[in-house]
C-alpha cells in the first residue's frame, strides 16, 4: 500500500510538470535602467492606481506588427511614476477622468500558440474611484 501511494504521488508530480513543459515563463524587463529576466507567476492580490487618462503605447496586433494604441497607465500605490499596461484588466471598465485604486490579481496564462506564459490581470475589487 505504501509503494502504491508513493507511485501515485510521483505520477501526480510528473503529470503536473507536463502541463507547462516547454512553455517560456521568462520575460525581459528593465528595472532601474538594467535589463533583467523575470518569471511570470500568479499573484493573488496587489493594489494598483489607475491614472485618469490613457497614454499612447505600442502593442502587437494579431499578425505580430507593432501598432500605436491607447493604454491604461498604472502604478503601485507607493510608486511615483506610471507605467503603461499593454492589455486590459478583466472585470474592470475604465471611465476617463477618474482615478482608481484597484485590488487585482495576476494569473500566469499559457498561450499554447506562442509557447509563452503571459500575465493576465483580473479585478478582485475596486477600492476607490475619485473624479479628477
FENJO-V781823 format. One record per helix or strand of 3 or more residues. SS is the DSSP state (alpha for helix, beta for strand). FROM is the first residue (numbers start at 1). TO is the last residue. If there is no record, write none. Layout:
ss={SS	SS}
from={FROM	FROM}
to={TO	TO}
This chain:
ss={alpha	beta	beta	beta	beta	beta	beta	beta	beta}
from={2	26	34	43	55	66	83	98	116}
to={19	31	39	50	60	76	85	111	131}
